[in-house]
């Protein structure tokens, strides 16, 4: 009997069943698409990291033998340990370590280091790769939060999609309380009604859920192929391969089926608390438990505003879920747009704007000491260049007496207050990390002339500035003098050798030479000539493996001219060196292409978020109006005109569309304000680039879709017969 009953109901109420099935299909489609795209983006990022940096999870550096490899492999969680021949040099070898369970990598490496008596400074972690798996260093007070941000956005949007299913089902079932009350009055138990609803939900929703999941997978596959096609010309990008994990499908199906199951149980739970008479009497119409005046709507719109407010309040619980769903979608949409706007501003600040005048063409000579590079003169004579510098960097430390620290630095608390653990203090002197920039003789002499110092390749120039971290932030750094500027020598100690040398100081400067370099905040930076380096290199050591060639072209040089310089530089260097060459304009073009690709993806995701929210508005609003036929029939019977009903619809549409917007905008302002504060950006810069237009379009679309839903629902009501509406108790 029950089977015939619910099959007959579905057949005779195809509109209601189709509405629920459509909502389930759309929600499952978007949920499947969103989860699949997120999984593919995550997998692509891991592939990129592995291709560029390797799949190792931890690494140790030191003097090790094959026995060390065997000892490491004896640890239970170690999957593999092997020498990294590319990074090993001389006595210092590098061992890459892989684990079965990456979650315990930080804990296991502490145990391994203690067992092998390896100092913490010789242990490193693949933090970028580990962070993709949400594994962070427990000692890091500021772990990377980008992946967590994406997961929160995914959770917010997924919850919104699940609420669409819940809302559509709840609205359809809420209008049938009278029907279930009638069934209860003739002896149907809550358990029988619950079983009936579950069977009806299974028939109505199983096929839409399966089709939606399959459709989401196909759309995700198409999106990945489209991205590959649009990004085919971006240099250095590896092609994305579509992947799909059974767990993604399981999450999609589980979320959809559980939502439908819970939504189908809602009417049965309500009926279990109602008598059959109450259920029959209350037949799905708007009922206010407690009369409350809508003073604002009444004052603005009169009696129609009062009636609209009462209708909205009577359905407050149903629309609470609807409002939450749209609010979550809108919030995800706006926050994601604002996040990537801030990211773009930050990239411009930290790279392109900072270094746009510091280089045009850069060459990196791999594993080449500067003293072995013999074509510096050829490089300086290239056509179309304004200047060139050949340089290498080395790491050491300076021993500096406390008495030479500047007064400005003392006034803000002293070096220890500003630099913290970056410096050590003992016996009246500081041990401070030092960065040595070794320049070819010609470039060093030119730098001396630029800052007004008599050229002399036998001394060093000290960059006399330190970041005032007390009174400025990392985004807008302010510098103060490091030293008094009266010293004529500075003691340099090699970190590898332990030897010390006294370097003559030619002078102090607060402006470094134009190089594409970002120096440590609290290190002492010294610029020396190649001739001086050749005298002290054996005592100091610590030179990096690579040598750099920085070229600035003539003013106004275009991409074609930089390409010519690249070709000439390639010819001058010859084939005896391993190197990489890049130019600023081409890199900016590649970055813009990459950014456009990201924005295409972001735009698609934002559009998806917008569609999700608007689909929710449309389905809930249309269902809300469709189940109020008897209410409007009574209004018409007591003399309300069609224009009055239209006015009611307009007021309700304004409230339904405006409520999520009013809830979302303040929350978005707070969250974006937090992101701006965390990134130390000037709010005026963000406001100049803020995505106001797409947010406004979203808000406008919300009101348009709500208006369309009310228009369709109102048109259906107006086309019904007043007599039939009032006498027909079978309208659900």
Protein Blocks (a to p, Z undefined) as FASTA:
>chain_A
ZZmmmmmmmmmmmmlmmmmmmmmmmmmmmmmmmmmmmmmmmmmmmmmmmmmnopafbdcd
ddddfklmmmmmmpmklmbdcddfklggcjbccdddddfblmlmmmmmmmmmmmnopafk
lpccdfklmmmnopacfklmbdcfklmmmmmmmmmmmmmmmmmmmmmmmmmmmmmmmmmm
mmmmnopafklmmmmmmmmmmmmmmmmmmmmmmmmmmmmmmmmmmmmmmmmmpghiacdd
ddddfklmmmmmmmmmmmmmmmmmmmmmmmmmpcfklmmmmnopacdfbacddfklmmmn
ommlmmmmmmmmmmmmmmmmmmmmmmmmmmmmmmmmmmmmmmmmmmmmmmmmmmmmmpfb
dcddehiafklpcklmmmmmpghiabdcddddddddddddfklpcfklmmnnpjklmnmm
mbcceehiacdddddddddfklmmmmmmmnopacdfkbccdddddddfklpcfklccddd
fbgolafbdcdddfklopacddddfbdcfbdcdddddddfkbccddddfklmmmmmmmng
opafbdcddddddehiafklmmmmmmmmmmmnommbccddddfklmmmmmmmmmmmmmmm
mmmmmmmmmmmmmmmmmmmmmmmmmmmmmmmmmmmmnopafklmmmmmmmmmmmmmmmmm
mmmmmmmmmmmmmmmmmnopafklmmmmocfklmmmmmmmmmmmmmmmmmmmmmmmmmpc
fklmmmmmkbZZ
